Amino acid sequence: MTICPKDGPRPGGPMLTPMNDDDLLRYSRHILLDDLGVEGQERIAASHALVLGAGGLGSPVALYLASAGVGRITLVDDDTVDLTNLQRQIAHTQARVGQRKVESAREAMLQINPQARVDTVPRRADAALLDALVAQATVAVDCSDNFATRHALNAACVRHGVPLVSGAAIRFDGQVSVFDPRPQADGEPGPCYACLFPPDAAVEEVRCAVMGVFSPLVGIVGSLQAAEALKLMAATGRSLAGRLMLIEALDMDIHTIRIPRNPQCPVCGAHANPAQAHAETIAFTSCATPRGA
């Protein structure tokens, strides 16, 4: 694993590099968008995305970020490709069963965009590693498979002021949100992941290996995560910060609910004791498939 110096855009002065003719052609359909254009694409190219997880959600996230021209992508996952993954994890193939997921995904990303810079970290992410990786990132995308990792990533994002794009899926149910610690339209930071799911809340994690998951659902959720990440990097549009999108794919019912910031949040609030009011607001979902399941 190599951690390079920060080189992505941050609020207040992104370092933009003009595109060459090949770039202008490759990304022409983005450039045609009035709300993105050349400057938005250059911001994407100057960005560094941290993607935690290379499975069901991480696959479409990684592929779309690479195809969209993100300047640097760091992919973190300690798992290997299993036959049961292939029903939904579209970055992997049967020929790559047994291979590290980060290397399999990197191969798929480079087949789409040979110019993509993809750093791979084949390790289980702990708090220290996440702190080091988030410090280098423009945006973090959470495609992980357990509560402890999600909370460690959230804490690192709050500490370093990096927006976090979170997604989850199980059975026919999916969730997507953005947790942005930077000042929002009202001048206040947005809520963090711990505002919605307090670290000490009693929540039972459910796993795809036990409950199952509808394969296109992870593509829907992962694509939405990629869209939110790209908007943040391009500094365009309105993100899902302060809102939770809920997707029920069996009836294709999609709606959003507001997430208030918890002033007593143990991670982003002013007090040490977490409020429990949000713990029962919405059920947690996670496509968390154990290795070899």
Buried (B, 14 or more C-beta within 10 A) or exposed (E): EEEEEBBBBBEEEBEBEEBEEEBEEBBEEBBEEEEBBBBBBBBBBBBBBBBBBBBBBBBBBBBBBBBBBBBBBBBBBBBBBBEBBBBBBBBBBEEBBEBBBBBBBBBBBBEEBEEBBBBBBBEEBEBEBBBEBBBBBBBBBBBBBBBEBBBBBBBBBBBBBBBBBBBBBBBBBBBBBBBBBEEBEEEEBBBBBBBBBBBEBEBEEBBBBEBBBBBEBBBBBBBBBBBBBBBBBBBBEEBBBBBBBBBBBEEEEBEEEEBEBBEBBBBBBEEEEBBEEBBEEBEBBBBBBEEEE
